[in-house]
C-alpha cells in the first residue's frame, strides 16, 4: 500500500529544466531587480569575452616571442654539448 503512494508521488513530479526554474524566479522578484540582474549578466558576459580576446592575443604574442627568442638559444647549447 505504501509503495502505491510513492508511485503516485513519482508520477506527479515533472522535472523542470534550469531555464524553467530561473524563469519562475523572475515572477517572484520585482521587475527592477530582474532588470538589474539581466544588466549585470550582460555586462559580465561582455567583459568575459573581452578578457578572453585579450588573453588569447597576449598569450599568442608572449608564446611566439618566447619561441623566436629562446629556441635558437636552446638549439645552440645542444649543438655545443654534442661537439
Residue pairs with C-beta under 8 A, 6 or more apart in sequence:
16 24
26 34
29 37
